[in-house]
Structures are given as C-alpha cells and as structure tokens.
Amino acid sequence: LQQCRTYCFRSPYSAFKIKIIVTMKLAILAVLVSTVAAFAPNTMNTVSSATSLNAEANGRREFFTKAATAAALVVGAAPANAVRDYENIEFLGGGSIVDLNNANIRAYLKMPGMYPTVAGKIVTNGPYSSVGDLYKIPGLSSREAEVIKKYEGKFTTKTPSPDYVIDRYNNGLYR
C-alpha cells in the first residue's frame, strides 16, 4: 500500500490512478458491508425455537457482525499519506529547465541532439550534485559533451526523489 501511495501521484495519469484507488476502496467497503449484512441478525418477528444450535448461530452471527464493523472502521479511518504535490514538478520536463536527478528520459526530447543517446547516458549515470558532474559521465564523447554544453543553462540538480528516480529511463510510455 505504501508503494501505491508513493508511485500513484507522479505521472500525468494521476487522476486516472486516483479513480482506480477510490474504486478499489469502494469495492473493499462494499465487500465488508455485504459481509456484515450476511451475518446481521434478522429483525423480522419470527417465532424461533430456543435450541442450542440456534443460540450458537446467534452468538456466531453477533461475533462476525462486531468483527466486520470493527474492520470496516479501521479500513475506513486509515489516512492517505500520499505526497500529492511535488515541489519541483516544474523541473520534470514541463518547463524550460530540467532537473537532472528526477526528470525522465522523455524530458530531453525537446532538446535537439540530446535524445536518445546523451539523454540515456544522463539518466543512467545520476544522481548528480551539480550540473558540472555531467562531464564526468563515463564514455562521454567530445561531441556529446558539446551537446551538453549547448543546453547547460537549461539544467538544474534537485535532491533525488525516489518517486521519480525509479522510472527515469523506462517510464512505460511507448509510441
């Protein structure tokens, strides 16, 4: 559940993911309510014999009703501690400045010459403490260093966030 809270709010499809989470919670709640209803005592005025089997069934029904109610309260009262607003969201590729530590490879598409070779080297060799660390990438050719130099003013380094670092190279968006 913590993984879901961590990863569900970081893509442009977060509204869709939120709907899925809400739907899942409602489905769980519906199952709990139907379980409680199945074991709830019958309130209709019927004549029942006071046998030991009937007494045992009523005790079991009462127990399951209380247990299901308690479980529903615990599940319903659980707080959602997900981070919804990432303070550096504008540096993930939507603006003119790109965060080297958190932006995924597709953020470099708008910089001619960067994608896919140089961008791939940048996202796979992070994290970086400064923009100057880009020139320390192993296997970086002089031509690739010139391309980086061309866009050096458009880069920044923010603290790596586990929410975004995990899918910097392959974020699941395909043509």
Secondary structure, 3 states (H helix, E strand, C coil): CHHHHHHCCCCCCHHHHHHHHHHHHHHHHHHHHHHHHHHCCCCCCCCCCCCHHHHHHHHHHHHHHHHHHHHHHHHHCCCCCCCCCCCCHHHCCCCCCEECCCCCHHHHCCCCCCCCHHHHHHHHCCCCCCHHHHHHCCCCCHHHHHHHHHCHHHEECCCCCHHHHCCCCCCCCCC
